[in-house]
Amino acid sequence: MQYTVRRSDRARRVRVVVEPTGAIEVVLPRRAREREAAAAVAELRPWIERRLDEAGALRERLAARGATLPFLGQQLTLQPVAGRTRAHRRGDVLLVPGADAKPAIERWYRRMARDEVVPRLDDAVDALGVGYASLRIANQRTRWGSCSTTGAMSFNWRLLLAPPAILDYVVWHEACHLVHMDHSRRFWSLLERHVPDYRTPRRWLKDHGATLVL
């Protein structure tokens, strides 16, 4: 089983990561011994094999998209245009650069994410009677949104690859943290008051979050 090793000053324990591409990475604390990577891979082999199977299935699902991309429950057909440098939507068609279109597509999704998040977040904070300090559209690897104690909000642009109910849930989830900065019973009760079926989108993200990639 092939894998790469990366040392991290922030790591407190040995961690194994299986990427959607099928690549396996072992993250070691700076002072950990090299043999700890091999030991972790051996110990976690059944889990790694399951994740590799899932990664293969994910690649098949992404390949099945063909020349389309999801956008808040819709399907946009990609149309490469020679000489174009920016992505632009025209109906159900997304005009993209003729070569190396991915960076332009990501920039377009980021722009659209701000347009979609701002009104949702404003409505949520108005209903909660709170406010936020700033909003950032990001590309967190493992988080869909965040809320700091200072009211700084951050949302992952990849949420626009999901159905709209998923984006709604994440916005409300983070907005409720402006009231309760934890996952206490009070937090979940507040979220349920505004998103009664919040468990459905929460489960959807756990089951399908890995598919929210270009």
N, C-alpha and C positions, 0 to 999 in steps of 0.2 A: 504494500500500500504506500504510494508515493505521497509525500507531504513536504511542506516548507516550514521553516522555523523562523519566527520573528520575536525578537526580544523587546520588552516594553518596560520602561521605568514606572509606568502606572499600574502594571499588572501585579496583583497580589497572590495570584495562584496560576497554575497551568490551565490553559483554556484551549479547546479544540474548536475550530470553526470550519464548517463545510460550506463553501460558496455555491451559489446557484449554478456556476459553471462546472462544478464537480471538483474544483481545487480544494485541497485540504491544507489548512494552516494551523500550526500549533504556536500559540502565544505563550512565551516563557517570561517570568519575572527576570529582571536583569541578572540576578545572582544565582538563578536556578542552574542546575547541571544539565548538560545536553541530553544525557540519557533519560531525563525525566520526560522529554518529548516522546521518545519511543515507548516508554512505559504508559504514558497517557493514551497513545494511539492503540496500543495492545489492549488496554483495559476497556476502552470505549469502542472497540471494533464493531460490535453489533449495532450500536447507535450510529456510528459513522456509516455503516453499510445501508442502514435505513435512510439516512439523510442523502446518501448518494442516489438511492432509488428515487427519492422524492425530487432530487435535483434533475434527474433524467426525465421524469414526468413533467417537471416544470418547463424544461427546454422544449419538450414536444408541444406543450400547450402554447408556448410563446411562438413557436414555429408555425402553429396552426393559424395564427393571426394573419399571416400573409402580409400584404401591403396595407394593413389597417392598424389603428391604435384606438384603444378605448378612451373616452372622455366623458366622465360623469354619466355613465350609462348609455352613451351613444357610441357609434363606431365612425371614426374618421378615416377616409381613404387617403393614403399618402400619394402625392403626385410630385415626383421630382421635376424640377425646372432648372435647366442649365443657366448658370450665371446668377441665380438667386442666392442671397446670403442670409435671409431671414425667413422663418416660417410664417405663413399667413393663412388663416382659415377663410374659405369661401364655401359657405353652406356645409355640406358633409365632406368636403375635400380640404385637406391640409396641404398647401403648396409648400414644398421644402426644397433646399438646395439639391442640385443634381448629384453632388458628391459629398461624402462625409456629412450627412444631414443630422446626425444625432445631436451634436452640440446646439444647433439651431432649434431643433425640436424641443430639447430640454429648456432652452431659454424661453420659448413660446409657452410651454407649460408653466414655467415660473411666473411669467407675466399674467397668465390667466388665473393662476392660483391666488395671486393678490386680489384680482377682481372678484373672485368667488368667495374668498375668505372674509374680506373686509365687511361686506353687508351682513353676512351670517354672524360674525363676531360682534358687530355693533348691535344687532338685534338681541343677541344673547346677553350682553352686558347690560343693555337697557332693561331687559326683563329681570335681571338679577339685582339691579340697582348698584352696580359697581362700575369701575372703569379700568382701562389698561394703559400702560405707559408707552409701549411700542409694539410693533409687529414685524416679524422677520419671516421670510419664506426661505426655507432651508432644505437640505438634502441629508437629514440625519440617517445614519445607517440602520439604526434599530428603533428609532422613536418616530412616532407620527405627529407628535406635538409636544409642547412644553410650556410651562408657565412659571416664571420666577417669582420670588417674594417681592420683587420690585414692580411686578406687573408687566414684565417683558414677555411677550407671547411669540411663539415660534411654531410654524406648521410646515410639514413636509409637502413639497409640491407634488409628490407622487400620489397623493390622495386623489388627485384629479383623474387618475387612471381607474378609480373605483366608482361604484354607483354613488349618486348624490347623498343617499342616506348615510353612507360611511363618513363622508366629509362633515355632514351635519353632526353626527355623533362626536367626532373628534373635536370639533369646534366647541360644542357644549361641554364636553369633558374638561377641556382646558379652561373654559370660562368659569366652570364651577370651582376650579382650583383658586380662582380669585376670591372665593368666599371661604373655602376650606382647603388649606395647603397640605392635604394628606389624602389617604384613601380610607378614611374612617367611615363608620356607618352613616354619619351625618352627610358626608360627601356623596355617598351612593344614593342616599335618600333624596338629596337635592337634585342629583342628576336624573333620578327616576321620575321626579316630579315634572321635569321638563322634557325628558326623553323616556317615556314609559317602557318602550321596548328596547332599551339600550343594550340589553344582553345579546340581541341578534346581530347588530353591527359589530359589537365587540368580538363575538365568535367569528364573524365573517373575516375580520382582520387577522385573527389567529390562523384561520384556515387558508386564506387566500392572499395575505399580505405579501408573500414572496413573489406573487405574479405582478405586482405593481412596479414594473420596470419597463424601460423602453426596449 
